[in-house]
């Protein structure tokens, strides 16, 4: 079990199927906000919104009083942003579901990883220390949030050009 | 005389919704423990262990098992000898709203008129209780009791389910092969495996979907018919495994409800590929005395 502290300093070195626990400050976003963040990066405007993606982790989830839990990362609005956000500095994308080969290749090019976690919201709720909205508050539960977490469990599902979803 | 007030009904319904949302039933826990014992894939074991740990934390701290707390579906079974008080269904609706408020449910009700609700352009309500339940299902019971079951249906399984006709050629094999084919496809794409399959087979699309919900209401993961076990075993040959990491636990179980059938070469089959927390359900029972006027 490797502990990953966020934001991540330097390069991550993880293996397919490796179990990890995530600590520190991570971002959350999903269908509504991730395309907006990707566009901000492409326009060079992330700093205007106080967003620094270097060494970051993005958990594909909404944030509500009901808790957090992974949404399917292979939905168009999410998966299409993974290559761009990896280039922007995101080192670990956390969600669920199989990704396309192009996405897995893009992760490798940017030394970024994809991890999955079961939708164990009760467990996650017990590991959230604090939360705040970073940007796009009008998106409500889908706004870009920053969470401080203590030990979110995950398993590496795409690393170094390979994926655990080889059967698809 | 124990006269049941609206306040009591509301409280009973709210607590039933919360129970369905935060805890596993004994059959779920035992089925998961058996799957964990039988599983040889280490990553699959890790996922199953996390799901069991989640159920423990959810039950202890009354936290939702999943942040997609689901759309409430209410099933009422009303005894022939019971006379319900005026305003009973209104109290049930209020109980659902109170349960969503207390849980709390994820605030995901969509605002606006028909078009705005479709496009989501008017945004969401921030209040969990704005999520109105699906139309209530009603069945008859003999005797003098009223059973209320609240089922919370998450969104992922709705992407993987379908209701469609099967040309059965008067053969169970033809029907079951079609069911397996749908189930394998849905289970592979689901994301939150292990799945629990719920099938209804009826004469119309509406009836079949309603029977699938009834199958979930009655289903027990430790009591599987031969056909149910056969479907589970076939889906488990896919090696998709929990969360898609591989292993022998792709499906935990199957619930099938076969309704009356039409004299025809067609059967209408409805499938819901439930997620790893399905069916999130709890039941409350009132007796006739509770309703005495």
Boltz contact constraints between the chains, C-beta under 6 A:
constraints:
  - contact:
      token1: [A, 17]
      token2: [B, 43]
      max_distance: 6.0
  - contact:
      token1: [A, 64]
      token2: [B, 106]
      max_distance: 6.0
  - contact:
      token1: [A, 64]
      token2: [B, 107]
      max_distance: 6.0
  - contact:
      token1: [A, 65]
      token2: [B, 104]
      max_distance: 6.0
  - contact:
      token1: [A, 66]
      token2: [B, 64]
      max_distance: 6.0
  - contact:
      token1: [A, 66]
      token2: [B, 67]
      max_distance: 6.0
  - contact:
      token1: [A, 66]
      token2: [B, 69]
      max_distance: 6.0
  - contact:
      token1: [A, 66]
      token2: [B, 104]
      max_distance: 6.0
  - contact:
      token1: [A, 66]
      token2: [B, 106]
      max_distance: 6.0
  - contact:
      token1: [A, 67]
      token2: [B, 64]
      max_distance: 6.0
  - contact:
      token1: [A, 67]
      token2: [B, 67]
      max_distance: 6.0
  - contact:
      token1: [A, 68]
      token2: [B, 67]
      max_distance: 6.0
  - contact:
      token1: [A, 69]
      token2: [B, 66]
      max_distance: 6.0
  - contact:
      token1: [A, 69]
      token2: [B, 67]
      max_distance: 6.0
  - contact:
      token1: [A, 72]
      token2: [B, 191]
      max_distance: 6.0
  - contact:
      token1: [A, 96]
      token2: [B, 191]
      max_distance: 6.0
  - contact:
      token1: [A, 97]
      token2: [B, 191]
      max_distance: 6.0
  - contact:
      token1: [A, 116]
      token2: [B, 243]
      max_distance: 6.0
  - contact:
      token1: [A, 118]
      token2: [B, 47]
      max_distance: 6.0
  - contact:
      token1: [A, 118]
      token2: [B, 50]
      max_distance: 6.0
  - contact:
      token1: [A, 118]
      token2: [B, 51]
      max_distance: 6.0
  - contact:
      token1: [A, 118]
      token2: [B, 243]
      max_distance: 6.0
  - contact:
      token1: [A, 119]
      token2: [B, 66]
      max_distance: 6.0
  - contact:
      token1: [A, 119]
      token2: [B, 192]
      max_distance: 6.0
  - contact:
      token1: [A, 120]
      token2: [B, 50]
      max_distance: 6.0
  - contact:
      token1: [A, 120]
      token2: [B, 54]
      max_distance: 6.0
  - contact:
      token1: [A, 121]
      token2: [B, 64]
      max_distance: 6.0
  - contact:
      token1: [A, 121]
      token2: [B, 66]
      max_distance: 6.0
  - contact:
      token1: [A, 121]
      token2: [B, 67]
      max_distance: 6.0
  - contact:
      token1: [A, 122]
      token2: [B, 54]
      max_distance: 6.0
  - contact:
      token1: [A, 122]
      token2: [B, 57]
      max_distance: 6.0
  - contact:
      token1: [A, 122]
      token2: [B, 58]
      max_distance: 6.0
  - contact:
      token1: [A, 122]
      token2: [B, 63]
      max_distance: 6.0
  - contact:
      token1: [A, 122]
      token2: [B, 65]
      max_distance: 6.0
  - contact:
      token1: [A, 123]
      token2: [B, 53]
      max_distance: 6.0
  - contact:
      token1: [A, 123]
      token2: [B, 54]
      max_distance: 6.0
  - contact:
      token1: [A, 123]
      token2: [B, 57]
      max_distance: 6.0
  - contact:
      token1: [A, 125]
      token2: [B, 63]
      max_distance: 6.0
  - contact:
      token1: [A, 126]
      token2: [B, 57]
      max_distance: 6.0
  - contact:
      token1: [A, 140]
      token2: [B, 124]
      max_distance: 6.0
  - contact:
      token1: [A, 155]
      token2: [B, 43]
      max_distance: 6.0
  - contact:
      token1: [A, 164]
      token2: [B, 245]
      max_distance: 6.0
  - contact:
      token1: [A, 165]
      token2: [B, 244]
      max_distance: 6.0
